Amino acid sequence: MKTGFAVAALAAVAAAAPGTPSMTNRMKIRQAAPAVTDADILNYALTLEHLEDKFYREGLSNFTADQFASAGFPAPFYDNLKEISSDEQTHVAFLTAALKAAGYPAVQECTYAFGVTDPKTFVMTSSILEGVGISAYLGAAAEIMSATYLTAAGSILTVESRHSAYIRSSLGESPFPSPFDVPLTLDEVYTLAAPFIVECPSDNPELPVKSFPTLMSAPTNGNITVGKTITLLTPDSVVKPADGSSQIYAAFITVTGPVFTPATAVDGGFTVTVPMAPKGGAPISGQTYAVLTGCNTTVTDETVAAGPAVFEVRM
């Protein structure tokens, strides 16, 4: 039976990650919580674009067109990856220039560990990164004050969506698995990006982000679908309800609001059943994100106990 490609890719990343250095060793994180500025948002976006840019450049350097063909990808695939890589380099140059034109320092490229050892894992990881990038731009849109920057971010978002659709299709996944994409907060996105980041330049500007404890979906037999029980692993922490109660919930993030389901503690994590979205809500399908929380009414950066976990839900 087919195992979720997101699980396989993230497992490879976790296996290759260079230990668990503190987040402040990887990236300068602002300790206080002042209002997020447009410069913060641009540098946040640039941080993600640097990561994607390096990911594609490294992959194209490490694997040849023949290796991608041997892994089952069609003849034009390697050339299309070059176009995606060029797009990411252009995004880096654009955001860097925008920050400098506005008089703000721009973050520089960090050192990364992507944990990919073959073309198939590279493409699976690419699919996850593109999906997270879409959720990052979508979630940050509400924070942008400048109409000019908002339009520019929207323009990048649509291109990232096309990247995602192409990569998903190349993996045999639906290129458009849901009528809605999922917005994530700055902290949720950084939590997913942090395992790839080894160290950043000491003079990079501080970012208004923090990382939540890791949450991972355990490998499953067969596809993950609504109604299926899955295990969410908490390798870095023991999750307990903030209010002292005995109940933990998994919150499945959607554009129309989180969908909650009780989580049952097991060795190393929690089991949860993938819920059906309420009537009128966005369906839970495609690249899906879930966090653990002791609250079943809202999800904020203050109520998240671990996560997000990322996995594929098929219709």
C-alpha positions as CSV (number, residue, x, y, z in Angstrom):
1,M,0.0,0.0,0.0
2,K,1.1,3.6,-0.6
3,T,2.6,5.5,2.3
4,G,2.1,9.2,2.5
5,F,4.9,10.9,0.6
6,A,5.1,13.8,3.2
7,V,5.8,11.3,5.9
8,A,8.6,9.7,4.0
9,A,10.2,13.0,3.1
10,L,10.1,14.4,6.6
11,A,11.5,11.2,8.0
12,A,14.5,11.5,5.7
13,V,15.0,15.1,6.8
14,A,14.8,14.2,10.5
15,A,17.3,11.4,10.1
16,A,19.8,13.7,8.5
17,A,19.3,16.8,10.7
18,P,22.5,17.7,12.6
19,G,21.3,17.2,16.1
20,T,19.0,19.7,17.8
21,P,20.9,23.0,18.3
22,S,18.9,25.8,19.9
23,M,16.9,27.9,17.5
24,T,18.9,31.0,18.5
25,N,22.0,29.2,17.2
26,R,20.3,28.8,13.9
27,M,18.6,32.1,13.4
28,K,18.4,35.3,15.4
29,I,14.9,35.4,16.9
30,R,13.4,38.5,18.4
31,Q,12.7,37.9,22.1
32,A,10.1,40.6,22.6
33,A,6.8,40.7,20.6
34,P,6.4,44.2,19.1
35,A,4.2,44.8,16.1
36,V,5.3,42.9,13.0
37,T,6.5,45.4,10.3
38,D,6.6,45.0,6.5
39,A,10.3,44.7,6.8
40,D,9.9,41.8,9.1
41,I,7.5,40.1,6.6
42,L,9.8,40.7,3.7
43,N,12.8,39.3,5.6
44,Y,10.6,36.3,6.7
45,A,9.7,35.7,3.1
46,L,13.3,36.1,2.0
47,T,14.4,33.6,4.7
48,L,12.1,31.0,3.1
49,E,13.1,31.9,-0.5
50,H,16.8,31.5,0.5
51,L,16.0,28.1,1.8
52,E,14.1,27.1,-1.4
53,D,16.8,28.6,-3.6
54,K,19.6,26.7,-2.0
55,F,17.5,23.5,-2.0
56,Y,17.0,23.5,-5.7
57,R,20.6,24.6,-6.5
58,E,22.0,21.9,-4.3
59,G,19.6,19.2,-5.8
60,L,20.4,20.1,-9.4
61,S,24.1,20.0,-8.5
62,N,23.9,16.6,-6.7
63,F,21.6,14.8,-9.2
64,T,21.7,14.5,-13.0
65,A,19.0,14.5,-15.6
66,D,19.7,10.8,-16.1
67,Q,19.3,10.1,-12.4
68,F,15.9,11.8,-12.4
69,A,14.9,9.8,-15.5
70,S,16.0,6.5,-13.9
71,A,13.8,7.4,-10.9
72,G,10.8,7.6,-13.2
73,F,10.5,11.3,-13.9
74,P,9.8,12.3,-17.6
75,A,12.4,13.7,-19.9
76,P,11.6,17.5,-19.5
77,F,11.5,17.2,-15.7
78,Y,15.1,18.2,-15.0
79,D,14.8,21.2,-17.3
80,N,11.6,22.2,-15.5
81,L,13.4,22.0,-12.2
82,K,16.0,24.4,-13.6
83,E,13.1,26.8,-14.3
84,I,11.8,26.5,-10.8
85,S,15.3,27.0,-9.4
86,S,15.6,30.2,-11.6
87,D,12.3,31.4,-10.2
88,E,13.5,31.0,-6.6
89,Q,16.8,32.8,-7.4
90,T,14.7,35.7,-8.9
91,H,12.5,35.8,-5.8
92,V,15.6,36.1,-3.6
93,A,17.0,38.9,-5.7
94,F,13.6,40.8,-5.8
95,L,13.0,40.6,-2.0
96,T,16.6,41.6,-1.3
97,A,16.4,44.6,-3.6
98,A,13.0,45.6,-2.1
99,L,14.5,45.6,1.4
100,K,17.6,47.5,0.4
101,A,15.5,50.1,-1.5
102,A,13.5,50.7,1.6
103,G,16.6,51.1,3.7
104,Y,16.3,47.8,5.6
105,P,19.0,45.1,6.0
106,A,18.2,41.9,4.2
107,V,18.8,38.4,5.7
108,Q,21.5,36.4,4.0
109,E,21.5,32.7,3.0
110,C,22.0,30.3,5.9
111,T,23.7,26.8,6.1
112,Y,21.1,24.0,5.6
113,A,20.8,20.3,5.9
114,F,18.1,18.9,3.6
115,G,18.5,15.2,4.2
116,V,17.9,14.2,0.6
117,T,19.9,11.3,-0.8
118,D,18.2,10.4,-4.1
119,P,16.1,12.1,-6.7
120,K,12.8,10.7,-5.4
121,T,13.3,12.0,-1.9
122,F,14.4,15.3,-3.4
123,V,11.1,15.7,-5.3
124,M,9.1,14.6,-2.3
125,T,10.8,17.2,-0.1
126,S,10.3,19.8,-2.9
127,S,6.6,19.1,-2.8
128,I,6.4,19.8,0.9
129,L,8.6,22.9,0.7
130,E,6.4,24.4,-2.1
131,G,3.2,23.6,-0.1
132,V,4.7,25.3,3.0
133,G,5.7,28.3,0.9
134,I,2.2,28.7,-0.3
135,S,0.8,28.5,3.3
136,A,3.5,31.0,4.4
137,Y,2.6,33.7,1.9
138,L,-1.1,33.1,2.4
139,G,-0.8,33.4,6.2
140,A,1.5,36.5,6.0
141,A,-0.8,38.4,3.6
142,A,-3.0,39.7,6.4
143,E,0.1,41.2,8.2
144,I,1.3,43.3,5.2
145,M,0.5,46.9,5.4
146,S,1.8,48.2,2.1
147,A,-0.4,47.5,-0.9
148,T,2.7,47.4,-3.1
149,Y,4.3,44.7,-1.0
150,L,1.0,42.8,-0.8
151,T,0.7,42.7,-4.6
152,A,4.3,41.5,-4.9
153,A,3.8,38.8,-2.3
154,G,0.6,37.7,-4.1
155,S,2.5,37.5,-7.4
156,I,5.1,35.2,-5.8
157,L,2.4,33.1,-4.2
158,T,0.7,32.3,-7.5
159,V,4.1,31.2,-8.9
160,E,4.8,29.0,-5.9
161,S,1.3,27.5,-6.4
162,R,2.2,26.5,-10.0
163,H,5.5,25.0,-8.8
164,S,3.5,23.0,-6.3
165,A,1.0,21.8,-8.8
166,Y,3.7,20.6,-11.2
167,I,5.7,18.8,-8.5
168,R,2.6,17.1,-7.1
169,S,1.6,15.9,-10.5
170,S,5.1,14.6,-11.1
171,L,4.7,12.5,-8.0
172,G,1.3,11.1,-9.1
173,E,-0.6,13.3,-6.6
174,S,-3.5,15.5,-7.5
175,P,-2.1,18.9,-8.6
176,F,-5.1,20.6,-7.1
177,P,-6.3,18.4,-4.2
178,S,-8.4,21.0,-2.4
179,P,-10.5,24.1,-3.4
180,F,-8.7,26.1,-0.7
181,D,-5.0,26.5,0.3
182,V,-4.2,26.6,4.0
183,P,-2.7,29.7,5.7
184,L,-0.1,29.3,8.4
185,T,1.2,31.7,11.0
186,L,4.8,32.9,10.9
187,D,5.6,30.7,13.9
188,E,4.0,27.6,12.4
189,V,5.9,28.1,9.2
190,Y,9.2,28.6,11.0
191,T,8.6,25.4,13.0
192,L,8.4,23.5,9.7
193,A,11.5,25.3,8.2
194,A,13.7,25.2,11.3
195,P,14.8,21.5,11.0
196,F,16.5,22.4,7.6
197,I,18.4,25.3,9.1
198,V,21.8,24.6,10.6
199,E,23.2,28.1,11.2
200,C,22.7,31.6,9.9
201,P,25.0,34.6,9.6
202,S,25.5,36.4,12.9
203,D,24.6,39.7,11.3
204,N,21.3,38.7,9.9
205,P,18.4,40.8,11.1
206,E,16.3,39.3,13.9
207,L,13.0,37.8,13.0
208,P,9.8,37.9,15.1
209,V,9.4,34.1,15.1
210,K,9.6,31.2,17.5
211,S,9.6,27.4,17.0
212,F,7.0,25.1,18.6
213,P,8.0,21.5,19.7
214,T,8.2,19.1,16.9
215,L,5.2,17.1,15.8
216,M,5.4,14.4,13.1
217,S,3.0,12.0,11.5
218,A,4.1,8.4,11.9
219,P,4.3,6.3,8.7
220,T,1.0,4.6,7.9
221,N,-0.1,1.6,5.9
222,G,-2.2,2.9,3.0
223,N,-3.4,6.4,2.3
224,I,-4.5,8.8,5.0
225,T,-8.1,9.7,4.5
226,V,-10.9,11.4,6.5
227,G,-12.0,9.0,9.3
228,K,-8.6,7.2,9.5
229,T,-6.7,7.1,12.8
230,I,-3.1,8.2,12.6
231,T,-0.3,8.7,15.1
232,L,1.3,12.1,15.7
233,L,4.7,11.8,17.3
234,T,6.2,14.3,19.8
235,P,9.9,13.4,19.8
236,D,11.1,16.6,21.5
237,S,8.6,17.0,24.3
238,V,5.9,15.6,26.5
239,V,2.7,17.6,25.6
240,K,0.4,18.4,28.5
241,P,-2.8,20.7,28.5
242,A,-1.9,24.2,29.5
243,D,-5.0,24.5,31.7
244,G,-4.2,21.3,33.7
245,S,-7.0,19.3,32.2
246,S,-6.6,15.8,31.0
247,Q,-7.6,16.4,27.3
248,I,-5.4,17.2,24.4
249,Y,-6.8,18.0,21.0
250,A,-5.5,17.9,17.4
251,A,-6.5,20.9,15.5
252,F,-6.5,20.5,11.7
253,I,-5.8,23.9,10.2
254,T,-8.1,25.1,7.3
255,V,-8.8,28.5,5.8
256,T,-12.3,28.5,7.3
257,G,-11.0,27.7,10.8
258,P,-9.5,24.8,12.8
259,V,-11.3,21.5,13.0
260,F,-10.7,19.8,16.4
261,T,-10.6,16.2,17.3
262,P,-9.6,14.5,20.6
263,A,-6.1,13.2,20.9
264,T,-5.3,10.0,22.8
265,A,-1.9,9.7,24.5
266,V,0.2,6.7,23.4
267,D,3.9,5.9,23.8
268,G,5.8,8.7,22.0
269,G,2.8,10.8,20.9
270,F,-1.0,10.8,20.3
271,T,-3.4,9.0,18.1
272,V,-6.1,11.1,16.4
273,T,-8.8,10.4,13.8
274,V,-8.7,12.7,10.8
275,P,-12.0,14.6,11.1
276,M,-14.6,15.5,8.6
277,A,-14.8,19.3,8.0
278,P,-18.1,20.8,9.2
279,K,-20.7,21.7,6.6
280,G,-19.6,24.8,4.7
281,G,-16.0,24.5,5.9
282,A,-13.0,23.9,3.7
283,P,-12.3,20.2,3.2
284,I,-9.4,18.5,4.9
285,S,-7.5,17.2,1.8
286,G,-4.1,17.6,0.2
287,Q,-1.1,18.8,2.1
288,T,-2.5,19.0,5.6
289,Y,-1.3,20.6,8.9
290,A,-2.3,19.7,12.4
291,V,-1.2,21.0,15.8
292,L,-1.7,19.8,19.3
293,T,-3.4,22.0,21.8
294,G,-5.2,21.9,25.1
295,C,-8.0,24.2,23.7
296,N,-10.8,23.1,21.4
297,T,-12.2,26.5,20.5
298,T,-9.4,28.4,18.8
299,V,-5.8,28.0,17.6
300,T,-3.3,30.8,18.3
301,D,0.5,30.9,18.8
302,E,-0.3,31.0,22.5
303,T,-2.4,27.8,22.5
304,V,-0.2,25.6,20.3
305,A,1.6,22.9,22.3
306,A,3.3,21.2,19.4
307,G,3.4,21.2,15.6
308,P,2.4,21.6,12.9
309,A,2.7,18.1,11.6
310,V,2.5,17.9,7.8
311,F,1.0,15.0,5.9
312,E,-1.1,14.2,2.9
313,V,-4.8,13.5,3.2
314,R,-6.4,12.0,0.1
315,M,-10.1,12.2,-0.8
